[in-house]
Amino acid sequence: MWRRAPGTGGTFWSFEGYVSMTEEYSVRPPKTLTTEERKARDAARRADAEQAMREHEAAQKAFYENRERLKALRLAREQAVQGGG
């Protein structure tokens, strides 16, 4: 519930329903990877990155081919308009 903070003359509001922070917290210890696990993880990451790069390159190639096709169509239309008009 919001209330005026005491001694502020009503300028500031405070929330009475909050929970204060504590210094007690638990941190999960980091998992120690074995050499084999680390190599397997790195190989999987590398394979994922290579696949992503192949997909990106294929998408870019398709985009530029489509762009050139549309550009050629546009230029042909403009040429037809200029030649006919």
N, C-alpha and C positions, 0 to 999 in steps of 0.2 A: 504494500500500500504506500502511495506517495504521500509524504508529509513535508511540511516546511522544516528545514533544518533549524534546530534550536539556536538562538542567539544570532540569527542572520537577518532578522527583521523581515523575513519573507522573501528575500531575494533568491535564495537557493532552495532547491527541493532535494529531499533525500528519499531513498527507497528503503523501507524497513524490512522487506522480505528477502534480502540478499543473504548469501552464505559467505562468510569471510574465507579467504584463502588460508591454507595451512602450509607449513614447511614440510609436511610429511608426504612423500610421494614415492612410488616405486617405478623403477626403470627396468625394462626388460633387458637383460644382458644380450649383447650382440651374439648372433650365432656364428661360431667359428667354422669356416668351411675347410674341408680337407683339400688337398691339392687336386684330387680327381674331381671333386665337386666344383671347384673353382674353374678347372679346365672345361668341364661340361657346361657350366654356366656361360663362360666366355665363348665357347663354340656356338651355343644356342643364340647368344646375343649377336654374334657375328653373322650367323645364318639369317636371323631376323632382319638385320640391317641390310644384308645383301638382297634379300627378297624385297624389302621396302625400296631399295634403290632401283631394282629392276622394274618394279611397278611404277615408280615415279618416272623413270625414263620412258617407259611405254606410254604413260599418260601424256608426257610432254611431246613425244613423237606424234601421237594421235592428234593432239591439240594443234601442233604446227602444220601437220598435213591438212587438217580441216581448215585452218586459217588460210593456207595457201589456196585451197580449193575455192573457198568463199571469196577470196581476193580476186582470183581469176574470173569467177562468175560476175563479180561486181564490175571489174574492168570491162568485161564483154558487154554488160548491160550499158555501161556509160558510153562505150564505143558505138553501140547500136543507136543510142539516143542522139549522140553527136552526128553520126553518119546519116540518120534518118531525118533529123530536124534541122 
